[in-house]
Amino acid sequence: MRLRSVLTTALVLLAALPAFAPAPAPPQTYTLDNAHSEVIFRVRHLGISTVSGRFRDFDATVTLDPARLATLQTRATIQAASINTENERRDNHLKSADFFDVAQFPTLTFESRRVRSVRGRRFLIDGTLTMHGVARPITLAAEYIGSVRDGQGNEKIGFTATGRLNREAYGMTWNRAIEAGGVLVSKEVEIQLNVEATRAIAAATSR
């Protein structure tokens, strides 16, 4: 009876001990898939219509454990001269010193600082956007779409993100007044990012 009592007590004590969960997976690095990603912007013209454009040349890396979205870190670089609004005259004006001044400021960069307010697959990314030689904080509202394996066995992840900025805060103050009141180009710019990034699992496994 004494042995049985000792064994029972030991089992009770073991059951009361906290379970040791496996260590979370370390964040992995994903490289932007440019062919399936977009950097889009929209701005009001004359206060009555919206002009859209995009940048064609950009790259980024994303470090992430998809099971823990708060681990996300990213850094992106955009080539300012790759701006495209489907209008050559307008694009040349945007590249000039009136706007991006691509000769003096050839790149835009974004670097994340933290992820917060994670609710399911939606979260906020606080970061620093450097544009036209000016670095300012910006917050993007993001959503993690999910992950899949491609035909080569590599892992693909997808995100969307949106934000707004005041271009005048970056020193891009060119404008013209119009007779009806208001200005030619809005100072507020909407940003939309559609991101697909790849982790080359097949290559890493073969090494």
PALOVEX-565826 format. One record per residue (C-alpha): residue number from 1; residue in one letter; chain; x, z, y. Coordinates in nm, 2 decimals, decimal comma, always signed. Each point is the difference from the previous one (the first is absolute). Layout:
<pts>
+-----+---+---+--------+--------+--------+
!   k ! r ! c !      X !      Z !      Y !
+-----+---+---+--------+--------+--------+
! NUM ! a ! A !      X !      Z !      Y !
...
+-----+---+---+--------+--------+--------+
</pts>
This chain:
<pts>
+-----+---+---+--------+--------+--------+
!   k ! r ! c !      X !      Z !      Y !
+-----+---+---+--------+--------+--------+
!   1 ! m ! A !  +0,00 !  +0,00 !  +0,00 !
!   2 ! r ! A !  +0,28 !  +0,08 !  +0,23 !
!   3 ! l ! A !  +0,16 !  -0,34 !  -0,05 !
!   4 ! r ! A !  -0,33 !  -0,18 !  +0,05 !
!   5 ! s ! A !  -0,05 !  +0,20 !  +0,33 !
!   6 ! v ! A !  +0,35 !  -0,10 !  +0,12 !
!   7 ! l ! A !  -0,06 !  -0,37 !  -0,08 !
!   8 ! t ! A !  -0,33 !  +0,01 !  +0,17 !
!   9 ! t ! A !  +0,15 !  +0,16 !  +0,31 !
!  10 ! a ! A !  +0,28 !  -0,26 !  +0,01 !
!  11 ! l ! A !  -0,25 !  -0,29 !  -0,02 !
!  12 ! v ! A !  -0,21 !  +0,15 !  +0,28 !
!  13 ! l ! A !  +0,31 !  +0,03 !  +0,22 !
!  14 ! l ! A !  +0,11 !  -0,35 !  -0,08 !
!  15 ! a ! A !  -0,35 !  -0,14 !  +0,09 !
!  16 ! a ! A !  +0,02 !  +0,18 !  +0,33 !
!  17 ! l ! A !  +0,32 !  -0,16 !  +0,10 !
!  18 ! p ! A !  -0,03 !  -0,29 !  +0,25 !
!  19 ! a ! A !  +0,03 !  -0,35 !  -0,15 !
!  20 ! f ! A !  +0,30 !  -0,19 !  +0,11 !
!  21 ! a ! A !  -0,11 !  -0,34 !  +0,12 !
!  22 ! p ! A !  +0,24 !  -0,29 !  -0,03 !
!  23 ! a ! A !  +0,21 !  -0,08 !  +0,31 !
!  24 ! p ! A !  -0,17 !  -0,27 !  +0,21 !
!  25 ! a ! A !  +0,15 !  -0,34 !  -0,02 !
!  26 ! p ! A !  +0,26 !  -0,08 !  +0,27 !
!  27 ! p ! A !  -0,11 !  -0,25 !  +0,27 !
!  28 ! q ! A !  +0,09 !  -0,36 !  -0,08 !
!  29 ! t ! A !  +0,11 !  -0,28 !  +0,24 !
!  30 ! y ! A !  -0,21 !  -0,31 !  +0,04 !
!  31 ! t ! A !  +0,11 !  -0,32 !  +0,18 !
!  32 ! l ! A !  -0,25 !  -0,19 !  +0,21 !
!  33 ! d ! A !  -0,14 !  -0,32 !  -0,15 !
!  34 ! n ! A !  -0,01 !  -0,22 !  +0,31 !
!  35 ! a ! A !  -0,20 !  -0,28 !  -0,16 !
!  36 ! h ! A !  -0,29 !  +0,24 !  -0,05 !
!  37 ! s ! A !  +0,02 !  +0,22 !  +0,31 !
!  38 ! e ! A !  -0,11 !  -0,04 !  +0,36 !
!  39 ! v ! A !  +0,08 !  +0,14 !  +0,34 !
!  40 ! i ! A !  -0,30 !  -0,09 !  +0,22 !
!  41 ! f ! A !  -0,09 !  +0,09 !  +0,36 !
!  42 ! r ! A !  -0,30 !  -0,06 !  +0,22 !
!  43 ! v ! A !  -0,04 !  +0,02 !  +0,38 !
!  44 ! r ! A !  -0,29 !  -0,06 !  +0,24 !
!  45 ! h ! A !  +0,02 !  -0,31 !  +0,22 !
!  46 ! l ! A !  -0,20 !  -0,01 !  +0,33 !
!  47 ! g ! A !  -0,18 !  +0,30 !  -0,13 !
!  48 ! i ! A !  -0,24 !  -0,22 !  -0,20 !
!  49 ! s ! A !  +0,19 !  -0,14 !  -0,30 !
!  50 ! t ! A !  +0,26 !  +0,11 !  -0,25 !
!  51 ! v ! A !  +0,32 !  -0,18 !  -0,07 !
!  52 ! s ! A !  +0,17 !  +0,07 !  -0,33 !
!  53 ! g ! A !  +0,37 !  -0,06 !  -0,10 !
!  54 ! r ! A !  +0,25 !  +0,10 !  -0,26 !
!  55 ! f ! A !  +0,37 !  +0,04 !  -0,06 !
!  56 ! r ! A !  +0,14 !  -0,23 !  -0,27 !
!  57 ! d ! A !  +0,34 !  +0,17 !  -0,06 !
!  58 ! f ! A !  +0,01 !  +0,37 !  -0,10 !
!  59 ! d ! A !  +0,13 !  +0,23 !  -0,27 !
!  60 ! a ! A !  -0,05 !  +0,36 !  -0,10 !
!  61 ! t ! A !  +0,07 !  +0,25 !  -0,27 !
!  62 ! v ! A !  -0,25 !  +0,27 !  -0,12 !
!  63 ! t ! A !  +0,10 !  +0,31 !  -0,19 !
!  64 ! l ! A !  -0,29 !  +0,16 !  -0,18 !
!  65 ! d ! A !  -0,14 !  +0,19 !  -0,30 !
!  66 ! p ! A !  -0,35 !  -0,15 !  -0,02 !
!  67 ! a ! A !  -0,13 !  +0,32 !  -0,14 !
!  68 ! r ! A !  +0,11 !  +0,19 !  +0,31 !
!  69 ! l ! A !  -0,08 !  -0,22 !  +0,30 !
!  70 ! a ! A !  +0,16 !  +0,26 !  +0,24 !
!  71 ! t ! A !  +0,34 !  -0,10 !  -0,14 !
!  72 ! l ! A !  -0,03 !  -0,35 !  +0,16 !
!  73 ! q ! A !  +0,29 !  -0,10 !  +0,23 !
!  74 ! t ! A !  +0,04 !  -0,35 !  +0,14 !
!  75 ! r ! A !  +0,22 !  -0,20 !  +0,24 !
!  76 ! a ! A !  -0,08 !  -0,35 !  +0,12 !
!  77 ! t ! A !  +0,17 !  -0,26 !  +0,21 !
!  78 ! i ! A !  -0,18 !  -0,29 !  +0,17 !
!  79 ! q ! A !  +0,17 !  -0,30 !  +0,16 !
!  80 ! a ! A !  -0,17 !  -0,05 !  +0,34 !
!  81 ! a ! A !  +0,07 !  -0,37 !  +0,02 !
!  82 ! s ! A !  -0,21 !  -0,06 !  -0,31 !
!  83 ! i ! A !  -0,32 !  +0,07 !  +0,20 !
!  84 ! n ! A !  -0,27 !  -0,26 !  -0,06 !
!  85 ! t ! A !  -0,35 !  -0,03 !  +0,16 !
!  86 ! e ! A !  -0,04 !  -0,37 !  -0,10 !
!  87 ! n ! A !  +0,06 !  -0,11 !  +0,35 !
!  88 ! e ! A !  +0,36 !  -0,10 !  +0,09 !
!  89 ! r ! A !  -0,04 !  +0,04 !  +0,38 !
!  90 ! r ! A !  -0,14 !  +0,35 !  -0,04 !
!  91 ! d ! A !  +0,27 !  +0,09 !  -0,26 !
!  92 ! n ! A !  +0,28 !  -0,11 !  +0,23 !
!  93 ! h ! A !  -0,15 !  +0,22 !  +0,28 !
!  94 ! l ! A !  -0,02 !  +0,30 !  -0,24 !
!  95 ! k ! A !  +0,37 !  -0,05 !  -0,09 !
!  96 ! s ! A !  +0,10 !  -0,01 !  +0,37 !
!  97 ! a ! A !  +0,10 !  +0,29 !  +0,22 !
!  98 ! d ! A !  -0,36 !  +0,04 !  +0,11 !
!  99 ! f ! A !  -0,08 !  +0,15 !  -0,34 !
! 100 ! f ! A !  +0,23 !  +0,05 !  -0,30 !
! 101 ! d ! A !  +0,32 !  -0,14 !  +0,16 !
! 102 ! v ! A !  +0,13 !  -0,10 !  -0,34 !
! 103 ! a ! A !  +0,34 !  -0,09 !  +0,13 !
! 104 ! q ! A !  +0,07 !  +0,36 !  +0,11 !
! 105 ! f ! A !  -0,22 !  +0,18 !  -0,26 !
! 106 ! p ! A !  +0,00 !  -0,21 !  -0,32 !
! 107 ! t ! A !  -0,15 !  +0,26 !  -0,23 !
! 108 ! l ! A !  -0,29 !  +0,25 !  -0,02 !
! 109 ! t ! A !  +0,05 !  +0,30 !  -0,24 !
! 110 ! f ! A !  -0,23 !  +0,26 !  -0,14 !
! 111 ! e ! A !  +0,11 !  +0,31 !  -0,18 !
! 112 ! s ! A !  -0,23 !  +0,26 !  -0,14 !
! 113 ! r ! A !  +0,04 !  +0,37 !  +0,07 !
! 114 ! r ! A !  -0,27 !  +0,16 !  -0,20 !
! 115 ! v ! A !  -0,32 !  -0,05 !  -0,19 !
! 116 ! r ! A !  -0,30 !  +0,23 !  +0,06 !
! 117 ! s ! A !  -0,37 !  +0,04 !  -0,04 !
! 118 ! v ! A !  +0,00 !  -0,14 !  -0,35 !
! 119 ! r ! A !  -0,36 !  -0,04 !  -0,13 !
! 120 ! g ! A !  -0,02 !  -0,19 !  -0,32 !
! 121 ! r ! A !  +0,18 !  -0,33 !  +0,06 !
! 122 ! r ! A !  -0,03 !  +0,02 !  +0,38 !
! 123 ! f ! A !  +0,26 !  +0,16 !  +0,22 !
! 124 ! l ! A !  +0,18 !  -0,01 !  +0,34 !
! 125 ! i ! A !  +0,36 !  -0,11 !  +0,05 !
! 126 ! d ! A !  +0,18 !  +0,14 !  +0,31 !
! 127 ! g ! A !  +0,30 !  -0,21 !  +0,09 !
! 128 ! t ! A !  +0,21 !  -0,15 !  +0,28 !
! 129 ! l ! A !  -0,05 !  -0,36 !  +0,11 !
! 130 ! t ! A !  +0,29 !  -0,16 !  +0,20 !
! 131 ! m ! A !  -0,11 !  -0,31 !  +0,19 !
! 132 ! h ! A !  +0,15 !  -0,17 !  +0,30 !
! 133 ! g ! A !  +0,28 !  +0,26 !  +0,00 !
! 134 ! v ! A !  -0,25 !  +0,29 !  +0,02 !
! 135 ! a ! A !  -0,05 !  +0,26 !  -0,28 !
! 136 ! r ! A !  -0,34 !  +0,18 !  +0,00 !
! 137 ! p ! A !  -0,20 !  +0,20 !  -0,26 !
! 138 ! i ! A !  -0,29 !  -0,18 !  -0,16 !
! 139 ! t ! A !  -0,25 !  +0,10 !  -0,27 !
! 140 ! l ! A !  -0,13 !  -0,24 !  -0,26 !
! 141 ! a ! A !  -0,32 !  +0,06 !  -0,21 !
! 142 ! a ! A !  +0,09 !  -0,12 !  -0,35 !
! 143 ! e ! A !  -0,16 !  -0,04 !  -0,34 !
! 144 ! y ! A !  +0,18 !  -0,02 !  -0,33 !
! 145 ! i ! A !  -0,17 !  -0,29 !  -0,19 !
! 146 ! g ! A !  +0,17 !  +0,06 !  -0,34 !
! 147 ! s ! A !  +0,27 !  -0,12 !  -0,24 !
! 148 ! v ! A !  +0,02 !  -0,26 !  -0,27 !
! 149 ! r ! A !  +0,26 !  -0,17 !  -0,22 !
! 150 ! d ! A !  +0,08 !  -0,36 !  +0,07 !
! 151 ! g ! A !  +0,07 !  -0,27 !  -0,27 !
! 152 ! q ! A !  +0,37 !  +0,10 !  -0,01 !
! 153 ! g ! A !  -0,08 !  +0,37 !  -0,05 !
! 154 ! n ! A !  +0,09 !  +0,11 !  +0,35 !
! 155 ! e ! A !  -0,22 !  +0,26 !  +0,18 !
! 156 ! k ! A !  -0,19 !  -0,12 !  +0,31 !
! 157 ! i ! A !  -0,16 !  +0,23 !  +0,25 !
! 158 ! g ! A !  -0,24 !  -0,09 !  +0,28 !
! 159 ! f ! A !  -0,08 !  +0,16 !  +0,34 !
! 160 ! t ! A !  -0,19 !  -0,08 !  +0,31 !
! 161 ! a ! A !  +0,06 !  +0,17 !  +0,34 !
! 162 ! t ! A !  -0,15 !  -0,03 !  +0,35 !
! 163 ! g ! A !  +0,09 !  +0,13 !  +0,34 !
! 164 ! r ! A !  -0,02 !  -0,05 !  +0,38 !
! 165 ! l ! A !  +0,27 !  +0,00 !  +0,27 !
! 166 ! n ! A !  +0,03 !  -0,05 !  +0,37 !
! 167 ! r ! A !  +0,24 !  -0,28 !  +0,06 !
! 168 ! e ! A !  +0,07 !  +0,12 !  +0,35 !
! 169 ! a ! A !  +0,14 !  +0,32 !  -0,14 !
! 170 ! y ! A !  +0,27 !  -0,22 !  -0,15 !
! 171 ! g ! A !  +0,08 !  -0,16 !  +0,33 !
! 172 ! m ! A !  -0,20 !  -0,32 !  -0,07 !
! 173 ! t ! A !  -0,20 !  +0,01 !  +0,33 !
! 174 ! w ! A !  -0,05 !  -0,37 !  +0,08 !
! 175 ! n ! A !  -0,36 !  -0,09 !  +0,10 !
! 176 ! r ! A !  -0,21 !  -0,19 !  +0,24 !
! 177 ! a ! A !  -0,32 !  +0,11 !  +0,18 !
! 178 ! i ! A !  -0,31 !  -0,23 !  -0,05 !
! 179 ! e ! A !  -0,26 !  -0,08 !  +0,26 !
! 180 ! a ! A !  -0,28 !  +0,16 !  -0,19 !
! 181 ! g ! A !  +0,19 !  +0,32 !  -0,01 !
! 182 ! g ! A !  +0,22 !  +0,14 !  -0,27 !
! 183 ! v ! A !  +0,32 !  -0,16 !  -0,13 !
! 184 ! l ! A !  +0,11 !  -0,29 !  -0,21 !
! 185 ! v ! A !  +0,14 !  +0,19 !  -0,30 !
! 186 ! s ! A !  -0,10 !  +0,34 !  -0,12 !
! 187 ! k ! A !  +0,27 !  +0,27 !  -0,01 !
! 188 ! e ! A !  -0,15 !  +0,14 !  -0,33 !
! 189 ! v ! A !  +0,12 !  -0,17 !  -0,32 !
! 190 ! e ! A !  -0,15 !  +0,05 !  -0,34 !
! 191 ! i ! A !  +0,24 !  -0,01 !  -0,30 !
! 192 ! q ! A !  -0,09 !  -0,08 !  -0,36 !
! 193 ! l ! A !  +0,25 !  +0,02 !  -0,29 !
! 194 ! n ! A !  -0,07 !  -0,13 !  -0,35 !
! 195 ! v ! A !  +0,28 !  +0,10 !  -0,23 !
! 196 ! e ! A !  +0,10 !  -0,08 !  -0,35 !
! 197 ! a ! A !  +0,33 !  +0,14 !  -0,13 !
! 198 ! t ! A !  +0,19 !  -0,03 !  -0,33 !
! 199 ! r ! A !  +0,21 !  +0,23 !  -0,22 !
! 200 ! a ! A !  +0,20 !  -0,20 !  -0,24 !
! 201 ! i ! A !  -0,06 !  +0,21 !  -0,32 !
! 202 ! a ! A !  +0,11 !  -0,28 !  -0,23 !
! 203 ! a ! A !  +0,34 !  -0,04 !  +0,16 !
! 204 ! a ! A !  +0,05 !  +0,38 !  +0,01 !
! 205 ! t ! A !  -0,09 !  +0,04 !  -0,36 !
! 206 ! s ! A !  +0,24 !  -0,27 !  -0,12 !
! 207 ! r ! A !  +0,30 !  +0,17 !  +0,15 !
+-----+---+---+--------+--------+--------+
</pts>
